[in-house]
Amino acid sequence: MSDSLTIYKLFAEKIDAALDALAVEGVLPAGLPRQSIAVEPPRDPAHGDLATNAAMVLAKPAQTNPRMLAEVLASKLGQDAAVASAEIAGPGFINLRLNASIWLSELAAISALGADYGRSRMGAGRKVNVEYVSANPTGPMHMGHCRGAVVGDALAGLLEFAGHDVTREYYINDAGGQVDVLARSVHLRYRQALGEDIGEIPEGLYPGGYLIAVGEQLAHELGDGFRAAPEAEWLPLFRAKAVEQMMQLIKDDLAQLGIHHDLFSSEAALQAAGKPDAAEAWLRQHGLVYDGILEAPKGKTPEDWEPVQLPLFRATRFGDDQDRPIRKSDGSWTYFGADLAYHMEKAKAADELIDIWGADHAGTVKRIKAAVAALSEGEGKPIPFDVKLVQMVQLMKGGQPFKMSKRAGNFVTLADVVDMVGKDVVRFTMLTRKPEAQMDFDFDKVVEASKENPVFYVQYAHARIRSTLRKAAAENLVPAAEALDQLGQEELGLIKLAAQFPREVEAAAKAREPHRIAFYLYELAGAFHSYWNLGNDRPEKRFIVPQDVQMTGARLFLAEQLGQVIRNGLHILGVEAVEEM
């Protein structure tokens, strides 16, 4: 086997070659679409090692019976030296049993590829923009942002591993009213730093103590020249200074989680550069924006409603339930109008867009997707756009929830949590459930040394492997591939599971679901621990059997490759593979 052709790709090619041969023989018409043909493990391992739906997929376009086609294809595949048997199941599925040698070759492939095992070329350099976090720059990162940050970063890592050219982007929402509130809050702290008794923080301003340092910095930098100045004189300056300071705080918080963005895009800069105006002009030119009367809000009586002519985006053409205004009655941009322009800018440098949003933005998904669909139509090229919604995280400790309230100033910051349990625990735990599912982050559970704690279970598997290799080295025993054919069915079961890693990477990347890698690592760790425990009852099944150097070498080689797969998976997720615990 080639050192770059892992087992599922190898057999995809073998099936492809068999189908080509059948086409040459006249059994199949040439040129049938094969995109839907899959090569995967059977649902029940008792049915074989690999399964393919090739006959089921091709029978209809070939105008033949799927069972009959399966018989011909199975006969062809059964001639391969790597195939022990090819059996037909149900209406036309083909189950393949492989010779043990092919699995041992896969183990050698893991060793040869090392950190590149599981990497894929499926992305083929396709440029993908992943926008995530994008929290308002009004304070430190709190746990409400954490899950989306981890999901976005892990997805970016997964897509890179699968061959995509990824840009990690943070969109700074620095043009809204919340930024003016921030500037006024900072000005208050600036006056405090100059010695003024500011009393209670007025309602409507941010009370957080994190702004004290910002105020002190500005007092040092600017002196007292803006203490009593009219708001119009200091608001733009304090807005810019406050956003700069908050963004540095946010970047520092994200760095503690191992997150670094490639690009920070400013909404204020976007508007200052006239991008929303240019977007409106482009959309009007393509007949996608018109001046019209917005529908009255649901539940309002005629007396409550004043019809105003606004520029409306034809969102209904793309599946939205109503056309959407891009400007307010005062001429300023709506959130949607600004976001529309931003996505048009992003699309210029990307083949595909992915946004990671909190679940509270669910109502916006349809209209932004409509906007990108309009852009695709206007540009005459498809621009795939996906929005991943991430549910909030409930912090738990001692059976009691931690309250989070950004405005109250008593929220639990991301940095607080990372300090308490560590970066790796936070990152892996955030990926132990699908992002659309609710999650409780229990401080007691995430540090628990048990099978019920996935991050411990996976890291412990890697640490056990590394400890075993160190112990063996101390006894002059080393991994060796010379006697791999001595490995039994239990060991082959581990190899078969490890061999699924490349297809898990591609499946997760295709679905845009990095949590699949976390689920897979937990399964692999479980299989390893089960085998380890087998050695407790059967000493001859231990990794180190001093009286049998050849078997020890083979099992250490197996352990070494299992550790490599775990490291590669954890690397995708941005989690360290620890050497000891």
Secondary structure by P-SEA (a helix, b strand, c coil): ccccccaaaaaaaaaaaaaaaaaaaccccccccccccccccccccccccccccccccccccccccaaaaaaaaaaaaaaccccccccccccbbbbbbbcaaaaaaaaaaaaaacccccccccccccbbbbbcccccccccccccaaaaaaaaaaaaaaaaaaccbbbbbbbbccccaaaaaaaaaaaaaaaaaaccccccccccccccccaaaaaaaaaaacccccccccccccaaaaaaaaaaaaaaaaaaaaaaacccccbbbbaaaaaaaaaaaaaaaaaaaaccccccccccccccccccbbbbbccccccccccccbbbbcccccccccaaaaaaaaaaaaaccccbbbbbbccccccaaaaaaaaaaaaaaaacbbbbbbbbbbbbbbbbcccbbbbbbccccccccaaaaaaaccaaaaaaaaacccccbbbbbccccccccccccaaaaaaaaaaaaaaaaaaaaaacbbbbccccccccaaaaaaaaaaaaaaaaaaaaaaacccaaaaaaaaaaaaaaaaaaaaaaacccccccccccaaaaaaaaaaaaaaaaaaaaaaaaacccccccc
